Amino acid sequence: MRGIKRAVVLLTVLVVALVVIAFVLENQQGVSLSFLGLATGQVPVSVFVIVALIVGMLIGPLLGILVRSRRHKSTPAGRA
């Protein structure tokens, strides 16, 4: 069973990697992003999207931990 699980995880990682590579290769148009008076130079669209994905993957779990810890603190001692 462990071997099948590893194979599925490996296959999933490979598929995700191929999708990311295809996305990067398809989105090479240069764009400039402007926000609150700050502007970037010409960078491919895929860079902005992948950076946003990584930031979201970092912030999401951190917010989950924060909410879970606050919920845990607000629970009365007698209840779980």
Secondary structure as UniProt FT lines:
FT   HELIX           2..26
FT   STRAND          30..31
FT   STRAND          34..35
FT   TURN            36..37
FT   STRAND          38..39
FT   STRAND          43..44
FT   HELIX           45..74
FT   TURN            77..78
//
